[in-house]
């Protein structure tokens, strides 16, 4: 699983004039840790959502979807704190492995 690191509380707002009036884009800087020693920095689009506090997160399952051709796509990112995800995972019952004999 990739870890997303939110570095700070800085909100970046950009305003674009459209036919219907100004549209404001809100984003925050984050980085994805994909293994190794390097992080890849990206803009985390917020829409009307609040800023994420600095820390480590996982990508929430609601962020994934399927396009019209059956391909996996990443929608607007929704993050879940790494500590919350680990606590939730630890509280779950262990899965039992069912073995079946082939006759």
Secondary structure, DSSP 4 states (H G I P E B T S, - for coil): --EEEE-----EEEEEEETTEEEEEEEEEEEEE-STT-EEEEEEE-TTSPPPPSEEEEE-GGGEEE-TTS-EEE-S--EEEHHHHHHHHHHSPPPPPPP----
